[in-house]
Amino acid sequence: MGYRWRVVARVLLAAVIGLTGTVLGMRPATATIVSEYAEWALSGQAGTFTVPGSGFPSGTVTSDTTTLRAPAGKSTYLNYLTPFGQEFGESYNHSYLSFGTVRGGKPSATTITFNAATPVGDWGFALGDIDADKAKVSAVGKDGKALTVAELGWKGAFNYCDVARYRPSSCTRHVYTDVPTWDPGTSTLVGSGADTDGASGWFMPTKSVKTLTIVFSVQSGIPIGQLWIAARYETDKPDIFVSKHAYPTTAFPGSKVTYTITVDNKGLAPEPDAQVSDDLSDVLDDAHYNNDAHADGGTVTYRRPVLTWNGPLDPGQVFTTTYSVTIKNPYTGNGVMGNVVVALGHRLTCQEGKGPGCATSVIVDRVRVRTGFGGMAGAVRHHYPRS
């Protein structure tokens, strides 16, 4: 079987799994599940990684090992017959992380920091070539607390060379039964002590992870460890677009500014709990909130200074939230009212806005304005006293 058919087999392995709806309506009768491996980009003893297309958080890696590498995955990989490959597909032609000890053979520490805490489930990591080495595994959750050994989600040991077909070309020692042992007492994957090929173990954490650390030490021989990260996801999934507008964009003491926030599910699956939050801190030093927020669906709450909308969104469903503020008169403030919508959900894209997320900026003009002022769209055309 050539590479093309191996790829097809990998995709089919993870495809077309039936899912039923739980919170909102029904998911499609079947949803296509695919998997992707993290791709690494390194510079010296640090780098970045992304898991393409999955919505899984990207992140950074730092290490004090002098041999941090990101091989291309052509000669060493997890084929689809390994336990990890059965869960996430084959890693052939996907880069992975390779690391050793600190100069002089002292233990190294390699830390993966996710840009956002990982979702629970649907992702995992595998450690490879743990034979004459040991790898102590620890993680910290989004709450800042260390995961317990059980929460690391140890799944089992395997040898990625132990297949007659599709064996990686780096497997050259002809004995492929060596596997490491997981020691929960020390949270360490311990190799047998012999320098062999393919000894591996894998994990699927049962709690959200913000940082993952591997302390790698040598028992004998040449110390080399390997790390793969993979995530699976639905191709038929929510796709939430958020937009925000302010009117007018130039205002004056005593005038009103109206904000609208729109959320639109352009995806093929429902989002059971979309949420957008608008922090008004930089607005309230210039204006008073009019306590008039309302939406045509979902729920709006205000707890100074944050206004929040949340609710379910079916595919194609659009909800709009509207609220207003009145510029202080006599005026106090810094002359600019800026605020940014922050959104939570399965997948988010912000439209328009000039900054990160969905940003708006309103200029407060305290200078007398002549009738017929031709400034920004929506400018109030009245006379106001100078401040």
C-alpha positions in Angstrom: 0.0 0.0 0.0 1.5 3.3 -1.1 1.6 6.6 0.9 -1.6 7.8 -0.8 -3.6 4.9 0.5 -2.1 5.1 3.9 -3.3 8.7 4.1 -6.8 7.6 3.0 -6.8 4.9 5.6 -5.8 7.4 8.3 -8.6 9.8 7.3 -11.2 7.0 7.1 -10.1 5.8 10.5 -11.3 9.1 12.0 -14.2 9.9 9.7 -18.0 9.8 9.9 -18.8 9.3 13.5 -22.5 9.7 14.5 -23.2 12.3 17.1 -26.5 13.2 18.8 -27.5 16.6 20.1 -27.7 17.3 23.8 -28.2 20.9 24.8 -29.6 22.6 21.7 -31.6 21.0 18.9 -29.7 18.2 17.1 -26.3 18.0 15.5 -26.2 16.6 12.0 -27.0 12.8 12.0 -23.4 12.3 11.2 -20.4 14.6 11.7 -17.1 14.1 10.1 -14.3 13.8 12.6 -10.7 14.5 11.5 -7.4 14.7 13.3 -4.3 16.9 13.0 -0.9 16.8 14.5 0.9 19.8 15.9 3.4 21.3 13.5 6.6 22.8 15.2 8.7 25.8 14.3 11.9 26.1 16.4 14.7 28.7 16.8 17.4 27.5 19.2 15.9 26.3 22.5 12.4 27.7 21.9 9.7 27.8 19.3 6.0 27.6 18.5 3.5 25.1 17.4 0.0 25.0 15.8 -2.5 22.2 15.2 -3.9 23.2 11.8 -7.6 23.6 11.3 -8.7 22.1 14.6 -9.4 25.2 16.7 -7.1 23.6 19.2 -4.9 26.3 20.9 -1.5 27.0 19.5 1.4 27.6 21.9 5.1 27.9 22.6 7.8 25.5 23.7 10.9 26.3 25.7 13.7 23.9 26.8 17.1 23.9 28.4 18.2 20.9 26.3 20.9 21.6 23.9 19.4 19.3 21.3 15.9 20.6 20.7 14.8 19.6 17.2 11.6 19.3 15.1 12.2 16.4 12.6 9.9 16.2 9.6 8.3 12.9 10.5 9.4 11.0 7.4 11.6 8.4 9.0 10.1 8.4 12.5 6.4 8.5 13.0 3.4 6.9 14.7 1.6 4.7 12.1 -2.1 4.2 12.2 -1.8 0.8 13.8 -0.3 2.1 17.0 -2.7 2.9 19.8 -2.1 6.7 19.4 -2.5 6.3 15.6 -5.8 4.5 16.0 -7.0 7.5 18.1 -5.6 10.3 16.1 -4.4 8.9 12.7 -0.9 8.4 11.3 1.7 11.1 12.0 3.7 10.4 8.9 5.1 13.6 7.3 4.1 15.6 10.4 6.9 17.1 12.5 7.4 16.2 16.1 9.5 17.4 19.0 12.9 15.8 19.7 14.9 16.6 22.8 17.8 15.3 24.9 19.4 16.2 28.2 21.3 19.3 29.3 24.9 19.3 28.4 26.8 16.9 30.7 23.9 14.5 30.9 21.9 16.4 33.5 18.1 16.2 33.3 16.4 18.7 30.9 13.0 20.4 31.3 10.9 21.1 28.2 7.7 23.1 28.7 4.7 23.4 26.4 2.6 26.5 27.1 -0.7 26.7 25.4 -2.0 30.1 24.4 -5.4 29.1 25.8 -6.2 26.3 28.1 -6.9 23.1 26.2 -10.4 21.7 25.9 -11.1 18.5 27.8 -10.9 15.4 25.6 -10.3 15.1 21.9 -6.5 15.7 22.2 -3.6 13.8 23.5 0.2 13.5 23.5 2.6 10.7 23.0 6.2 10.3 24.3 8.5 8.2 22.1 11.9 6.5 22.4 11.7 6.2 26.1 14.0 3.2 26.5 17.3 4.1 28.2 15.7 7.3 29.5 13.0 8.5 31.9 10.4 11.2 31.3 8.7 12.8 34.3 5.3 14.4 33.2 3.5 17.2 34.9 0.9 19.8 33.9 -0.9 22.9 35.3 -4.5 23.6 34.6 -6.2 26.8 33.7 -7.0 27.4 37.3 -3.2 27.4 38.1 -3.4 24.1 40.0 -1.2 21.1 39.1 -3.1 18.2 37.6 -3.1 15.0 39.6 -1.5 11.9 38.2 -4.9 10.5 37.3 -5.8 13.8 35.5 -2.8 13.4 33.2 -4.8 10.6 31.5 -2.2 7.9 31.1 -3.5 5.5 28.4 -0.8 2.9 28.0 2.6 1.8 26.5 3.4 0.6 23.0 6.2 0.3 20.6 5.8 2.2 17.3 8.2 -0.2 15.5 6.1 -3.3 16.4 4.4 -3.6 13.1 5.4 -5.6 10.1 4.0 -3.1 7.6 4.5 0.7 7.6 7.4 0.3 10.0 9.4 3.6 10.3 12.7 3.4 8.6 14.4 4.6 11.8 13.5 1.2 13.4 16.8 -0.7 12.7 17.5 -2.9 15.8 15.2 -5.8 14.8 13.8 -6.2 18.3 10.6 -4.2 18.7 8.9 -5.4 21.9 10.5 -3.0 24.4 8.0 -0.7 26.1 8.3 1.7 29.0 6.6 1.5 32.4 4.4 4.2 33.8 5.2 4.9 37.5 2.2 6.8 38.9 4.0 7.3 42.2 6.6 9.6 40.6 4.5 10.6 37.5 7.3 9.2 35.4 7.5 7.1 32.2 10.5 4.8 32.9 12.3 3.1 30.1 13.6 -0.5 30.4 17.2 0.7 30.5 18.3 -0.8 27.2 18.9 1.4 24.2 16.2 0.1 21.8 13.8 1.5 19.2 10.2 2.7 19.4 9.4 2.4 23.1 6.5 4.8 23.7 3.5 5.8 25.9 0.5 8.1 25.5 -1.8 10.3 27.4 -5.2 12.0 27.0 -5.6 14.5 29.9 -9.0 14.5 31.6 -8.7 18.1 32.8 -8.0 21.3 30.8 -4.2 22.0 30.5 -2.4 25.4 30.3 1.2 24.1 30.6 2.8 20.7 30.1 6.3 19.9 31.3 8.6 17.0 30.5 11.7 16.5 32.7 13.9 14.1 30.7 16.8 12.2 32.2 19.2 9.5 30.9 19.7 6.0 32.3 22.3 4.8 29.8 23.3 5.3 26.2 22.4 8.3 24.0 19.4 10.1 25.5 16.7 11.1 22.9 13.0 11.7 23.7 10.2 12.5 21.3 6.9 14.2 21.7 3.8 14.3 19.5 0.6 16.4 20.2 -2.6 15.7 18.2 -6.2 16.8 18.3 -9.4 15.7 16.6 -12.3 17.9 15.7 -15.6 18.0 13.8 -15.5 19.5 10.3 -19.2 20.2 10.7 -19.1 22.6 13.6 -20.3 26.0 14.8 -18.6 29.0 13.2 -19.5 32.1 15.2 -19.0 35.5 13.5 -19.2 38.6 15.8 -19.4 42.2 14.7 -19.7 45.4 16.7 -20.6 48.9 15.7 -20.8 52.3 17.5 -23.1 55.2 16.3 -22.1 57.9 16.0 -18.3 57.6 16.0 -17.8 61.2 16.9 -20.0 62.5 19.8 -20.3 65.5 22.1 -21.1 66.1 25.8 -24.7 65.3 26.5 -25.2 63.2 23.3 -26.0 59.5 23.1 -23.9 56.7 21.5 -25.5 53.5 20.6 -23.7 50.2 20.3 -24.8 47.1 18.5 -23.2 43.6 18.8 -24.2 40.9 16.4 -23.4 37.2 16.7 -24.1 34.9 13.7 -23.6 31.1 13.5 -22.4 30.6 9.9 -21.4 27.0 10.7 -23.1 23.7 10.2 -23.6 22.7 13.8 -25.3 24.4 16.8 -23.3 26.3 19.4 -24.9 25.4 22.8 -23.4 28.4 24.7 -21.9 31.3 22.8 -20.9 34.2 24.9 -19.7 37.8 24.3 -18.5 40.2 26.9 -18.0 43.9 26.5 -15.9 45.7 29.1 -17.0 49.3 29.4 -14.2 50.5 31.6 -12.8 52.9 29.1 -16.3 54.1 28.2 -17.6 54.9 31.7 -14.9 57.5 32.4 -16.5 59.5 29.6 -20.2 58.5 29.7 -23.0 57.0 31.7 -24.5 53.6 30.8 -28.2 54.0 30.1 -29.1 50.6 31.5 -31.1 49.8 28.3 -29.3 46.7 26.9 -31.6 44.3 25.1 -31.3 41.5 22.7 -33.6 39.7 20.2 -32.5 36.4 21.6 -30.4 34.9 24.4 -29.7 36.7 27.7 -28.1 40.0 28.4 -26.6 40.9 31.9 -24.7 43.8 33.2 -22.4 43.8 36.1 -20.4 47.0 36.1 -18.3 47.5 34.1 -19.0 44.4 31.9 -22.0 43.7 29.7 -22.4 40.1 28.7 -24.6 38.3 26.2 -24.9 34.5 26.1 -27.1 32.0 24.5 -27.4 29.1 22.1 -27.1 29.6 18.4 -28.5 27.2 15.7 -26.8 27.1 12.3 -27.8 30.3 10.4 -29.2 32.0 13.6 -28.3 35.7 14.2 -28.8 37.6 17.4 -28.3 41.3 18.0 -27.7 43.1 21.3 -28.2 46.9 21.5 -27.3 49.3 24.3 -26.4 53.0 24.7 -24.4 55.4 26.8 -24.8 59.2 27.2 -21.7 61.4 27.2 -21.2 63.2 30.5 -22.1 66.9 30.5 -20.2 68.7 32.1 -17.7 66.5 30.5 -14.9 64.5 32.2 -12.9 61.9 30.5 -9.9 61.3 28.2 -11.6 62.1 24.9 -11.7 58.6 23.5 -14.2 55.8 24.4 -12.7 52.5 23.3 -14.0 49.0 24.1 -13.5 45.5 22.7 -15.9 42.6 22.6 -14.3 39.3 23.9 -16.1 36.2 22.7 -16.2 32.6 23.9 -17.5 29.6 21.9 -16.5 26.6 19.9 -15.1 28.8 17.1 -15.0 32.6 16.7 -14.2 35.1 14.1 -14.5 38.8 14.6 -15.5 41.0 11.6 -14.6 44.6 11.2 -13.2 46.4 14.2 -9.7 47.9 14.1 -8.0 46.1 16.9 -7.8 42.6 18.3 -11.2 41.1 18.7 -14.1 43.4 17.9 -13.1 46.9 18.8 -14.9 50.3 18.5 -13.6 53.7 19.2 -15.7 56.9 19.7 -14.1 60.3 19.7 -15.5 62.8 22.2 -15.3 66.3 20.7 -15.5 69.0 23.3 -15.0 71.9 20.8 -17.8 74.0 19.4 -18.9 72.5 16.1 -20.4 74.6 13.3 -23.7 73.5 11.7 -23.0 71.5 8.6 -19.9 69.9 10.1 -18.6 67.4 7.5 -16.7 65.1 9.8 -17.2 61.4 10.5 -20.4 59.6 9.6 -23.1 60.1 12.3 -21.6 63.2 13.9 -24.0 65.2 16.0 -24.6 68.6 14.4 -25.3 70.8 17.3 -23.6 73.6 19.2 -22.0 72.7 22.5 -20.1 75.1 24.8 -16.4 74.7 25.1 -15.2 72.8 28.1 
